[in-house]
């Protein structure tokens, strides 16, 4: 049990390190947009080829909390695909947003699912 606990602790430390690096990169991206109260977008979509898809949900949550806007964070998925993780705010049903996007652009989203506050989606990589 001690070895398993140590392994889990090591994995968690590595995950936190990856997440922290991704968060710094995302904040740098957002800083380039020179965000302020009058120039904030309605929502944000962020993508970086080096990001790990296992951590994008955590990153989306952190950015959503910081900016108080819906956020979708994307990372590479299977070959030819991009995986996204969405987090929303009160008043914006993120799965319904994805339903509307899929209806308007039927070839854009390969798969999606979720609920009002969180969703996952897969896009074709161009």
C-alpha positions as CSV (number, residue, x, y, z in Angstrom):
1,X,0.0,0.0,0.0
2,X,2.9,2.3,0.8
3,X,4.4,1.9,-2.7
4,X,1.0,2.5,-4.4
5,X,0.5,5.6,-2.3
6,X,4.0,6.9,-3.3
7,X,3.3,6.2,-6.9
8,X,0.0,8.0,-6.8
9,X,1.7,11.0,-5.1
10,X,4.4,11.1,-7.8
11,X,1.8,10.9,-10.6
12,X,-0.2,13.7,-8.9
13,X,2.9,15.9,-8.6
14,X,3.7,15.4,-12.3
15,X,0.1,16.2,-13.3
16,X,0.3,19.4,-11.2
17,X,3.5,20.4,-12.9
18,X,2.0,19.8,-16.4
19,X,-1.1,21.8,-15.5
20,X,0.9,24.7,-14.1
21,X,3.0,24.9,-17.2
22,X,-0.1,24.8,-19.4
23,X,-1.8,27.5,-17.2
24,X,1.2,29.8,-17.6
25,X,1.1,29.3,-21.4
26,X,-2.6,30.0,-21.5
27,X,-2.3,33.1,-19.4
28,X,0.5,34.4,-21.7
29,X,-1.9,33.8,-24.7
30,X,-4.6,35.8,-23.0
31,X,-2.2,38.5,-22.0
32,X,-1.3,39.0,-25.7
33,X,-5.0,39.8,-26.2
34,X,-4.6,42.7,-23.7
35,X,-7.7,41.8,-21.8
36,X,-9.4,44.3,-19.7
37,X,-13.0,44.8,-18.5
38,X,-14.1,46.5,-21.7
39,X,-12.3,44.2,-24.2
40,X,-13.2,40.8,-22.9
41,X,-14.6,38.4,-25.3
42,X,-17.9,36.6,-24.7
43,X,-16.0,33.2,-24.5
44,X,-12.5,31.9,-25.1
45,X,-11.1,29.0,-27.1
46,X,-7.5,28.1,-26.5
47,X,-5.3,25.6,-28.3
48,X,-1.7,24.6,-28.0
49,X,-0.2,21.6,-29.8
50,X,2.0,20.7,-26.8
51,X,-0.9,20.6,-24.2
52,X,-1.9,17.3,-22.7
53,X,-5.5,16.3,-23.2
54,X,-5.8,14.8,-19.8
55,X,-5.4,18.2,-18.1
56,X,-7.4,20.5,-20.4
57,X,-10.5,20.2,-18.3
58,X,-8.6,21.5,-15.2
59,X,-7.1,24.3,-17.3
60,X,-10.5,25.3,-18.7
61,X,-11.9,25.5,-15.2
62,X,-9.0,27.7,-14.0
63,X,-9.3,30.1,-16.9
64,X,-13.1,30.2,-16.5
65,X,-12.8,31.1,-12.9
66,X,-10.2,33.8,-13.6
67,X,-12.1,35.5,-16.5
68,X,-15.8,34.6,-15.6
69,X,-16.4,33.6,-19.2
70,X,-17.1,30.2,-20.9
71,X,-13.8,28.5,-22.0
72,X,-13.0,25.7,-24.3
73,X,-9.4,24.4,-24.1
74,X,-8.1,22.1,-27.0
75,X,-5.2,19.7,-27.2
76,X,-4.2,17.2,-29.8
77,X,-6.2,13.9,-29.7
78,X,-6.0,10.8,-31.8
79,X,-4.3,11.4,-35.2
80,X,-6.4,13.8,-37.2
81,X,-8.4,15.0,-34.2
82,X,-8.4,17.7,-31.6
83,X,-10.0,17.2,-28.2
84,X,-11.7,20.0,-26.3
85,X,-12.9,20.4,-22.8
86,X,-15.4,23.2,-22.1
87,X,-16.4,24.9,-18.9
88,X,-19.2,27.4,-18.6
89,X,-20.7,30.0,-16.3
90,X,-24.2,30.4,-14.9
91,X,-26.6,31.4,-17.7
92,X,-24.7,29.7,-20.6
93,X,-25.7,26.0,-21.1
94,X,-22.5,24.8,-22.9
95,X,-23.9,21.6,-24.2
96,X,-26.7,23.5,-25.8
97,X,-24.2,25.9,-27.4
98,X,-22.4,22.9,-28.9
99,X,-25.8,21.5,-30.2
100,X,-26.4,24.8,-32.0
101,X,-22.8,24.9,-33.4
102,X,-23.2,21.3,-34.6
103,X,-26.5,22.1,-36.3
104,X,-25.1,25.2,-38.0
105,X,-21.8,23.5,-39.0
106,X,-22.5,19.8,-39.3
107,X,-19.0,18.9,-40.4
108,X,-17.1,20.7,-37.6
109,X,-17.7,18.7,-34.5
110,X,-17.1,14.9,-34.7
111,X,-18.4,14.1,-31.2
112,X,-19.6,16.0,-28.1
113,X,-21.4,15.5,-24.9
114,X,-21.8,17.0,-21.5
115,X,-24.2,19.1,-19.5
116,X,-24.9,22.8,-18.7
117,X,-21.6,23.6,-17.0
118,X,-19.1,21.2,-18.7
119,X,-18.7,19.4,-22.0
120,X,-16.2,17.5,-24.1
121,X,-15.9,17.6,-27.8
122,X,-13.7,16.3,-30.7
123,X,-13.0,18.2,-33.8
124,X,-11.3,17.2,-37.1
125,X,-7.8,18.6,-37.3
126,X,-7.1,20.5,-40.4
